[in-house]
């Protein structure tokens, strides 16, 4: 599922540290540049790149899903409602029902 895709150690570590803090009925909502499948790496540029002087990396969504699933959480991705035609996606994570 994640073959050929990378994920920043910082992004994964931050996600790993955040999930245990969730209330059983709580949700984590994050807007970022997530890939949601390995095919996206073949269909376009997914970083790293520069944006206003900062390095921008696309975050490996399938890896975050796998990590969360093994710890009892569901992760879903949807279009960013404020800019549906952009590459920005919304990640929502919560305790698995």
C-alpha beads as a LAMMPS data file, in Angstrom:
LAMMPS data file: protein, C-alpha beads

97 atoms
96 bonds

1 atom types
1 bond types

-500.0 500.0 xlo xhi
-500.0 500.0 ylo yhi
-500.0 500.0 zlo zhi

Masses

1 110.0

Atoms # bond

1 1 1 0.000 0.000 0.000
2 1 1 2.799 2.454 0.780
3 1 1 5.509 1.070 -1.481
4 1 1 7.614 3.836 -2.933
5 1 1 6.046 6.506 -0.714
6 1 1 7.822 8.343 2.036
7 1 1 6.679 10.157 5.121
8 1 1 8.527 12.745 7.114
9 1 1 9.680 11.339 10.443
10 1 1 8.417 14.548 12.034
11 1 1 4.931 14.167 10.561
12 1 1 4.644 10.549 11.683
13 1 1 6.075 11.262 15.149
14 1 1 3.709 14.197 15.662
15 1 1 0.745 12.078 14.566
16 1 1 1.838 9.212 16.856
17 1 1 2.103 11.580 19.825
18 1 1 -1.302 13.171 19.141
19 1 1 -3.494 10.060 18.787
20 1 1 -3.190 8.850 22.413
21 1 1 -4.389 12.274 23.616
22 1 1 -7.754 11.889 21.875
23 1 1 -10.881 11.621 23.971
24 1 1 -12.825 8.473 22.915
25 1 1 -15.427 10.707 21.212
26 1 1 -12.906 13.259 19.934
27 1 1 -11.539 13.830 16.456
28 1 1 -8.293 15.134 15.025
29 1 1 -8.848 17.292 11.959
30 1 1 -5.868 18.434 9.925
31 1 1 -5.582 20.232 6.581
32 1 1 -2.381 19.504 4.676
33 1 1 -0.864 18.227 1.453
34 1 1 -1.668 14.512 1.853
35 1 1 -1.270 11.814 -0.749
36 1 1 -4.042 9.256 -0.495
37 1 1 -2.590 6.580 -2.773
38 1 1 0.770 5.493 -4.198
39 1 1 -0.434 6.328 -7.713
40 1 1 -0.412 10.021 -6.876
41 1 1 3.376 9.957 -6.746
42 1 1 3.408 8.853 -10.390
43 1 1 0.853 11.414 -11.546
44 1 1 2.357 14.666 -10.329
45 1 1 4.918 16.472 -8.260
46 1 1 4.491 15.840 -4.552
47 1 1 7.542 17.615 -3.142
48 1 1 9.662 18.478 -1.518
49 1 1 9.288 21.949 -2.905
50 1 1 9.626 25.552 -1.864
51 1 1 6.742 27.773 -0.869
52 1 1 7.429 31.297 0.301
53 1 1 10.906 30.295 1.478
54 1 1 9.805 27.138 3.311
55 1 1 10.305 23.513 2.300
56 1 1 6.995 21.781 1.583
57 1 1 6.628 17.980 1.689
58 1 1 3.559 15.984 0.805
59 1 1 2.480 13.735 3.672
60 1 1 2.000 10.010 3.015
61 1 1 -1.680 9.469 3.906
62 1 1 -1.717 5.662 3.466
63 1 1 1.171 5.336 5.933
64 1 1 -0.690 7.457 8.499
65 1 1 -3.815 5.316 7.940
66 1 1 -1.868 2.091 8.460
67 1 1 -0.155 3.427 11.580
68 1 1 -3.448 4.637 13.075
69 1 1 -5.326 1.443 12.154
70 1 1 -2.806 -0.697 14.034
71 1 1 -3.500 1.432 17.121
72 1 1 -7.310 1.323 16.929
73 1 1 -8.007 4.571 15.056
74 1 1 -9.746 5.332 11.763
75 1 1 -8.272 7.900 9.378
76 1 1 -10.233 9.359 6.473
77 1 1 -9.415 11.949 3.837
78 1 1 -11.721 14.373 2.064
79 1 1 -11.393 17.417 -0.165
80 1 1 -10.618 20.693 1.590
81 1 1 -14.056 22.360 1.443
82 1 1 -12.746 25.919 1.230
83 1 1 -10.593 25.082 -1.832
84 1 1 -11.949 21.848 -3.372
85 1 1 -9.815 22.168 -6.542
86 1 1 -6.531 22.473 -4.623
87 1 1 -4.196 19.677 -3.572
88 1 1 -5.044 20.346 0.076
89 1 1 -6.926 17.506 1.766
90 1 1 -8.584 17.177 5.160
91 1 1 -7.531 14.289 7.400
92 1 1 -10.004 13.238 10.092
93 1 1 -8.897 10.705 12.707
94 1 1 -10.878 9.192 15.555
95 1 1 -11.098 6.130 17.756
96 1 1 -12.409 3.150 15.773
97 1 1 -16.032 2.276 16.587

Bonds

1 1 1 2
2 1 2 3
3 1 3 4
4 1 4 5
5 1 5 6
6 1 6 7
7 1 7 8
8 1 8 9
9 1 9 10
10 1 10 11
11 1 11 12
12 1 12 13
13 1 13 14
14 1 14 15
15 1 15 16
16 1 16 17
17 1 17 18
18 1 18 19
19 1 19 20
20 1 20 21
21 1 21 22
22 1 22 23
23 1 23 24
24 1 24 25
25 1 25 26
26 1 26 27
27 1 27 28
28 1 28 29
29 1 29 30
30 1 30 31
31 1 31 32
32 1 32 33
33 1 33 34
34 1 34 35
35 1 35 36
36 1 36 37
37 1 37 38
38 1 38 39
39 1 39 40
40 1 40 41
41 1 41 42
42 1 42 43
43 1 43 44
44 1 44 45
45 1 45 46
46 1 46 47
47 1 47 48
48 1 48 49
49 1 49 50
50 1 50 51
51 1 51 52
52 1 52 53
53 1 53 54
54 1 54 55
55 1 55 56
56 1 56 57
57 1 57 58
58 1 58 59
59 1 59 60
60 1 60 61
61 1 61 62
62 1 62 63
63 1 63 64
64 1 64 65
65 1 65 66
66 1 66 67
67 1 67 68
68 1 68 69
69 1 69 70
70 1 70 71
71 1 71 72
72 1 72 73
73 1 73 74
74 1 74 75
75 1 75 76
76 1 76 77
77 1 77 78
78 1 78 79
79 1 79 80
80 1 80 81
81 1 81 82
82 1 82 83
83 1 83 84
84 1 84 85
85 1 85 86
86 1 86 87
87 1 87 88
88 1 88 89
89 1 89 90
90 1 90 91
91 1 91 92
92 1 92 93
93 1 93 94
94 1 94 95
95 1 95 96
96 1 96 97
